[in-house]
Amino acid sequence: MKRSDWDAVLDAAVAAARSYLASLPDRRVYPDTSPDEVRAVVDVPLPDRSLPPAEVVAELARELEPFVTAHASGRYFGFVIGGLHPAAYGAELLVSTWDQNAGLYAPTPGVAIVEEVAVRWLVDLLGLPEHSSVGLVTGGQMANFTCLAAARDHVLRTVGWDVEADGLPGAPRIHVVVKTGRHTTVTRALRYLGLGERTIIEVGCDDQDRLLVEELRATLASLEGPTIVCVEAGNINTGSFDPFDAVADVADGHRARGNPTWVHVDGAVGLLAAASAAHVDLTAGVERLDSWSTDGHKLLNVAYDCGIAICRDPAPHRAAMSVRASYLVQGDGETREAMDWNPEFSRRARGVGVYATLRSLGRDGVADLAVRTTRLARRFAAALAADPRAEVVNDVVFNQVLVRWLPPDDHDPDDFNDRVVAAIQADGTAFVSGTTWRDHRLMRISVSDWATDEPDVDRTVAAMLRCAQRLAAGADAR
Ligand SMILES: Cc1ncc(COP(=O)(O)O)c(C=O)c1O
């Protein structure tokens, strides 16, 4: 490896990147392939002898690119996968080039301060309490974990138990109250934290998977002691938001009765709505709660991987995450140490992409992401609802649309929905994914890419109707 190899590697990578980005508007959104087909290309014997890096990069690009999914094409609507803002992309190139370890200020002062600014901007943009602490983690899963670790610390410390020192054996019981329509990562975070799945006390939801406040009130009235409640900004299926103001009132009442209480908001899908005046009805009161998780790599369109964990009270957040070691150089409060707010030790310079994206979008651009994706989701809903083969199941309040395909009389509805989703994926024009909701298989559309525009929606709807029509006509009946 010689110094001059950087040029050759850059040439190879940039040439591949240019051709990939240029192909985005027209390439198949989802690769038409199988695991064996990919293996046949990349599963070569581990070379005995070294190869020139530029040669490997050029070959990898050529071999793997046909199997890459065009998440940033403007017509990828699967799961809740964001696109890639150009500023985020450029920043990621720099982050890879600089290859900084952003765990602490000492190894990388510039990057640490950029992250400090980025997280302050985020708190401001979302209208959250000014002194909130923020950890930039790998995704919504770890953001939920981080916030709930802070919650666990706080509610136990308030009753005199130091969970960081003494662990959970012998600790007072924590009541964890979560709605039935929660995201699975909340349940998983509770598992990681030793609180367990089975201890969850469930509260019911309405027909949009919004938590029923009266049930929450009745449940909390029957409980005494440390309590964690989880609510949601942007349900994975319906895109709905829980009634935060009412939840905050109920939590305040529980706290006033002497019960240490923490309310966490899983806002992976929708917390960004708090940056948009047009969505104030959805997010009112969210700032009254105790912690918030969201994703940079979803609606904000930062590159993978980037989750955001925010806590109103930095003390339990720091207590749950911070670590000291003799050989580390940690500031005395003058600088922000990422390690105090993350479960990670060494870490990628995740704040740089967030900083660049926010600086490029500005307040208006971020608000516009929420407004535009909601408008486009409604465009999907209106077009599909106008067709007798499709039924829109949710109230489209944000960027998620839930659709039921109505089969011909003799078809099984669940099977028909799965086959329509598979046919759309195979068609290549766009990508959508399925879900099971209220015991039925449905199709989900998530509009989470800044690049999506009206023609993308119209082209996708046309492809969907074409696929559904063909299946209904039995052309693909197998
Ligand atoms: C509501 C909700 N919470 C958490 C997550 C997990 O986020 P991530 O995939 O970034 O870990 C998701 C993912 O879609 C989600 O929809």
PDBQT file of the ligand as one rigid body, heavy atoms in Angstrom, charges set to zero:
ROOT
HETATM    1  C1  LIG A 501     -41.766   3.422  16.051  1.00  0.00    +0.000 C 
HETATM    2  C2  LIG A 501     -40.376   2.884  15.835  1.00  0.00    +0.000 A 
HETATM    3  N1  LIG A 501     -39.536   2.802  16.868  1.00  0.00    +0.000 NA
HETATM    4  C3  LIG A 501     -38.289   2.327  16.727  1.00  0.00    +0.000 A 
HETATM    5  C4  LIG A 501     -37.832   1.890  15.508  1.00  0.00    +0.000 A 
HETATM    6  C5  LIG A 501     -36.448   1.325  15.381  1.00  0.00    +0.000 C 
HETATM    7  O1  LIG A 501     -35.620   2.195  14.689  1.00  0.00    +0.000 OA
HETATM    8  P1  LIG A 501     -34.244   1.699  14.051  1.00  0.00    +0.000 P 
HETATM    9  O2  LIG A 501     -34.600   0.766  12.953  1.00  0.00    +0.000 OA
HETATM   10  O3  LIG A 501     -33.601   2.949  13.601  1.00  0.00    +0.000 OA
HETATM   11  O4  LIG A 501     -33.472   1.026  15.145  1.00  0.00    +0.000 OA
HETATM   12  C6  LIG A 501     -38.671   1.945  14.387  1.00  0.00    +0.000 A 
HETATM   13  C7  LIG A 501     -38.223   1.472  13.070  1.00  0.00    +0.000 C 
HETATM   14  O5  LIG A 501     -38.916   1.548  12.092  1.00  0.00    +0.000 OA
HETATM   15  C8  LIG A 501     -39.975   2.457  14.551  1.00  0.00    +0.000 A 
HETATM   16  O6  LIG A 501     -40.825   2.526  13.521  1.00  0.00    +0.000 OA
ENDROOT
TORSDOF 0
